[in-house]
Amino acid sequence: MAGIGFELRRLLRQDSYVSLLRAYGYAGMISSGPWVLSILAVMALGVLSAAASPTGTATHVTAFLVSVTWLVASSLLLTSLVQLLFTRFVADRLFEKREQAVLPNLFGLLTLVLCVATLTGAALLLFTFQQTPWFYQLEMLMAFVILCMIWCVTVFIAGIKAYRQVLLAFALGYGATFIAGMLLSGYGLEGLLGGFVIGQGLLLFILLVMVIYHFPSNQLWRFDLHRAAQCQWSLIAIGLFYQAGIWADKLVFWFNPATSEAVIGPLRASPIYDLPIFLAYLSIVPGMAVFIMRMETDFAEHCQAYYEAVRNGDTLQHIESARGEMVASVRHGIYDIFKVQGITVMALLLGGPTLFTWLGFSHWYLPLFNIDIVAVGIQVLFMAILNVLFYLDRLKPALWLCLLFLLGNIMLTLLSQLLGPVFYGYGYALSLLFASLVGLAVLDHEFDNLTYQTFMLQPNR
């Protein structure tokens, strides 16, 4: 995230309201802009293609939306094994001023992901999608592989300072998804999914061109992630547990026949659960903007100052002063996240009925929507806690927090299903709340012992 951190600090030094708004705009754009564009494009494609279909023949739209949801979930779960690992690898190479090692290792990783995703996707299609059209299976495989590769390339989005170009790339990719899907909607499910494949393929191509331009190299292919010094199993486990925790409640609802229905092949959806959580995720944008602003400006600067004081052999008093400033920046950042996301949650709680009426959705979804917007607000706090632990290189506590979140989400979601529809969504919210409260206690402990740990973990000289 160093690239966006430098830009945000430059804007804040201009000390004007315009520069402040631009800084928050950049933070929101990088953290949530591409994701919001993807949601809006897919939703618009589904709604408009359904409206254009004759009455009673728009069932393929539901199958398309469910297929895309499963594609996103499965591709994120598969690539979670390497995303954090590769992020750390790139950060280390940039710190060492070895930018030329980035691009060949990206191509090495993409080659591995291409092979694994193709084999995994083909095996799943062969054994579980026998009753679906072969062209649909081919499109699903292509979309799955492309999405897996996109998640690997998006590691560079925050590091590339061409933020307008990044947003333009996603706008072009999902714009192409929408246009191609509408043009091909007459071919039913295969046409909509074909538009999605075309748009995602264009997005992957544009992102790759941008990475090649910003990280040139005289080598084409390398794969250094397998080396013992680079392969940190804790990062692999953290990535998997975190993504599995995010999707655990959805999967529990999808696999329970009492709360879901079969849509196409083995793919299921939960009509009562999916729509509210889908809409609630849009409310995360303000909190994510504050999260990026605080973590990549104040905290990042104080963290760097602390470790520079340690490396330069400053006095203990100076080191402790730097530690205190770093702790204060974290507290201020968490307070700002509470404040901004809290205002967003309150506004949506009050305006939820009007919003659902305007969108034409049933008000029966409102109770679940209300708990979901609280849950995604807590998720921003949880992400901030993990981010601080990553900065401090405290991977073991981060690993246990992600595992706690995963197990809590599974068990509490299963319990909510036993208790009935009134309690739906509470499993996700309470698991995040519990993990975040434990995470705050862990942060206090880590900061109290930071100086001791920093010196005791240094290699002997």
N, C-alpha and C positions, 0 to 999 in steps of 0.2 A: 504493500500500500504506500510505499515511499513516494511514488510519483504524485499521487493526489495530495499527499501530505505537504509536499513542497509547494504545490500550487495554492492550496488553501492558506498556508501561512503567508504566502506572498500577497494574496488578496486581503487578508486580515491586517497586514501591516499598512495598507493604504488608509485605514482608519476613517472609513466613510460608510454610510448606510447602504449605498449602492454596492460597494465591494463586499459588505457583509451579506447582502442578499445574493450576490453572485456566488459567494463561498458556499452558502447553504444550498443554492441551486446546483452547483457542481457536485456537492456531497450527495444530494438527493438523486441527481441524475445518474451518478456512477453506482450508487448503492441499490437503487430501485428502478431507475428509468428503463433499462432493458427488460427487466422482469415485468413491469407494468405494461409496457408495450406488447409483450408476448401475451399476457392475459387478455388485454383489450382486443388484440387482433384475432385471437382464437375465439373469444366470446362473440365478437362482431360477425365473424365468418359463420359461426354456428347459428346465430339469431337470424341473420339475413338470408342464409341459404334455406333455413326452415321456413321463413316467411315466403320465399320464392317457390317453395315446393307445393304441389297440390295437397289439399287436405287429406290427412291420413297416410301420406307417403313420406313424411319427414323423419321417420324412425332412424334413417341413416345418419342424421345429424347427431342424435344421442350417441350412436355407436362411434361416430368420429370423435366427439368430445371425450368419451370414456377411453378410447384408444390413445388419444394424445396424453391424457392424464396418466395412464399406465406407462406410456413411453417415457414421460418425464420422470416418474417415480423410479422405474427400473434402471434408467440410464444414470440417474443421480446416485442410486445405491451402488451400482457397479463401479462407477468412477470415484466414489467416495474413498475407495481403497488407495487411490494414488493422488487425489487432488491436493491434500495438505502436504503430502510427501513432496510433490513436485513444487508446490508453492514455497516450501522451505528451501528446496534445492535452488530455485531461481533467486530467492532472497540472498542466500549465501554467495552465489556467484556474483550478484550485483554488488554485494558488500566487498568482495574481493577484487572488484573492478575487472571481472572476467566475463563481460557481456557476450563475448564471442562464443562462449560455451553454452549459451541459453538455447539458441535456435536449433543446433543439431540434436540436442537432448530433447527438445520439443518434438522434433520429427521422430526420434527414437521412441518416445512415449506414445505418440500417435500411432506408430506402427504396431506397438504392443496392444494398444487399445483397439485398434482396427481388427487385429486377429482374434483377441479374446471376445470382443463384442460380437463379431460375426459368428464365431463358433457357438457362443452362448445363445445368441438370438436364434440361430438356425436350429439348435437342439430343442429349444423351447417351442418353436413353431412346429417342428416335426412331430413332437410328441403330444402337444396340447391344442393345436389349432387345425386338426385334420378336417373339421367340418366347415372351415371358412374358405372362401375363394383363393386360389393360388396367387392371384395378382395382389390381393389384399395382404397376404403373407409376405410377399416380396417387398411391398411398400413399408410394412411394419419393420422388416429387417433393415431396410435402407434408413428409415427414420431413426431407428434405435442406434445404429452405428454412427450416424451423423451427429445425433444429440450427445452421445458419449464423447465424441471428438470436440464438440463445441464446449462442453463443460471443462475440458482440459485447456483449451485455448483461452477461455475467459479468465484464467489465472492472471493474464497480462492486462486485463481491461483497466484496472486501477493504476497499474504502473505506466501505462501509455498516457502521456499528458495531452494527447489530442482528443479531449473529451467530446467536442462537437462531432468529430469524425466517428468516435465510438458510438455515440447515440445515433448518428446518421446510418451507421452500419446496421444497427438493430432495426431502425425504422425501415431501411430498404429490405432487410431480410423478412421482417414480419409484414411489411407492405406487400412484398411479393407473395408471401403466404396467403394473404387476404385476396389479392387480385387473382392469383392462379387458382385458389380454391373456388372463388366465385365463378370464374370462367369454366372450371371443370365440374361445378356442382351438378350439372345435368347428368353426369355419370355416376351419381350417387356417392356412396361411401368411398369407393376407390378414387373418385374425382377429388373429393375433399382432402383425402389423405395424400393424394398425388400433389396437390397444391402445397400441403405442409412440407412434403419432402423437397419440392423445388425451392421454397422459401428458406428452409433450413440449410440446404446445400449452398445457396447464394450467401447466406450469413456466414457460414463456415469459411467460404472462399474469401470474403472480404476481410474477416478477422485474421486469417492467415496472411493475407497480403500486408495488413497493418503490422503484424508481428515481424514479418520478414523485413519490412522497411525500418522499423525502430530497433531491431536487434540483428543487424547484419553479421554474417560469419563466413569464413572461407571453408568451413566444413559443412557437409550436408547431413550427416547422420552420426549420432553417438547415443550411447545409453549408459549413463553413469549411475543411475538410480539403484542398480543392483549391488553396488559396492557397499561393503560393511559400514563405511563411514557415512554413507548417504542414506541407507535404508534404516529408518527409525520406525520400529514396529509400533511404538506408541502413537505416532502420527497416523499410521494406517488404521489402528483401532479407534482413535478419536474420530476420524472422518467417518468410519462405518457406523459407530455408535450414535453419532450426532444425526446423521441422515436417517438412520433406522428409527431414531427417536422421533424425528419430525414426521415420518410417515407411519409410525406404529399404530396410532389411533385410527387413521384412515384404513389401513390394511385390516385391522380388527373388525371394523364396520363392514368392509367389503367382503370378507370371508365368512361373516355370520349370515346364514340364510334368512334369519329373522329381521335383519336390518339392511338387506341388500337384495338386488335382483340381477339375474344373468342378462347381459347385454349382447355380447358377441363372443363366440368361442368360450374360452375360460374366463374372460374378463367380466367383472361384476362392478356394480356401482351402488352407492347408497343414496337414494333420492332425498332422504330426510337429513343426511349429514353433509353431503358434498357441497351443496350450494352455499350454505351459511359460511363454512370455513373458507370457501373459495372467495367470497366477497370480503370476508373479514381480513384476509391477507393484504388487501389494498390499503387498509388503514395503517399498515406498518411503515409507510413512506416517511411521514414526519419524524418518527422515532429513529429510523435508519439514517436520515440526514443528520440529526443531532449526534447520533452514535459515531458516524464517520468524522464529523467536525471535531468532537471532543477527543476521540481516541487518536486521530491523526494530526492534531495540532498541539493542544496543551499537554496531554499525557505523553505523546511521542517525544516532544521536546524535553520534558522533565526526565523521562526515562533515559534518553540519550545523555543528558547532562549528568545523571547519576552514574552511569557506567563509565563515562569519560573521567569523572572524578576518581573512580576506583582504578581505572587503567593508568591514570597519570600520577597515582600515589598521593592524592591530596590528603589533608588532615581528616581525622575521624569526624571532627565537628562539621567540616564542610560536606563530607559524604552524608552524614546524618541529616544535614540541612537539605541536601538535594533529595534524599529519600522522603523527607517530610513534604516537600513541594510536590513530589510525584504522588504521594498518597492524597494530598489535597486536590490535585487535578482529577484523580479518579473519583473522589467523592463529589466534586462539582459536576463531573460528567454524568454520573449516575443520577444526581439530583435533576439535571437538565433533561435527561431522558424521561424520568418520572414526570416532570412538569409538562413537557411537550406531548408525550404520548398520553398522559392523563387527560389533558385538554382534548386531544383527539378522541379518546374513548368516550368522554362525557358528551362531546358534540354528537357522536354517532349514536350513543344511547338515547339522547333526546330526539335526534332527527331520524332515527331508524325507521319508525312507522311511515314517515313522509317519504323517505328514500324507497322503501319497499313498494309503496303505492305508486310512486313515479315509475319504478322499474317493472311494475306489473307482477310482483311476486307475492305469494300468500303471506299473510301476517302470522301464520302458524310457525314460520321459520324464525320469527323475531327472538324468542327466548334463547335458542341455540346461537343465533347471530350475536346476541349480547355477550354471552359467555366467551364466544370465540374471539371477539375483538379485545376482550380483556386478556385472553390467552396470548394472542400474537403480540400484544403490548409487553407482556412479561417476557416473551421470547427475545425482544430487543435487549432487555436487561441481561438475560442469560448469555446472549451473544457478546455483550460488552464484557461480562465477567470472563468468558473464555478468551476474548481478545487480550485482556490484561495478562492472563496467565501465559498466553503465547509470548507476549512481549518479555515476560520475566523468565521464559524458557522453563516453566513449571508444567511439564507435560503430564506427569503422573496425576496431580490433582485434577487437571482438565479431563484426563481419561476417566477417572472415577466419577466426575460430575456428569459426563455424557452417558456413562453406563447407568448411573442413578436415574437420569432423565428417561432413558430407554425403558428400563425395567418398570419405573413408576408409571409411565404412560401406558404400557401394556396392561399392568395389573389394575390400575384405576379405571381404564377404559372398559376392561372386562367387567369390573364391578359396576360401572355406570350402566352397562347393558342389562345387568341383573336387576338393578334398581328401577329401571324404566326410562321412558323418553324424557321425563322431566330432568334427569341427571345427565343426559347426553352432552358431551363437550367438557364436562367437569374433569374427566380423566386427563385430558390434554392440559387444561388450565392448572389443575392442582399439581401435576407432575412438574410442570415448568416452575410453578411457584415454589415448590419444595426444593427443587434443584437450585433455583436462584438464591433462596435463603441460605442453603448450605454453602453455595458458592461465595456469598458475601462473607460468611464466617471464615471460609478458606482464605479469601483475600486478606482479611484482617490478620490471620495467622501468618500468611506468607510475607506480608509487609513488616510485621513485627520482627520476623526472623531473617529479613532479606539481607542485611549487611553480613550477618553471621554466615548465612548460606553462600553468599557471593564469595567470601574469602575462603571458606572451608572447601568449596568445590573447585577452587583453582588448582591446576596441575602443579606438582612439585617442580621447582626450578633448581 
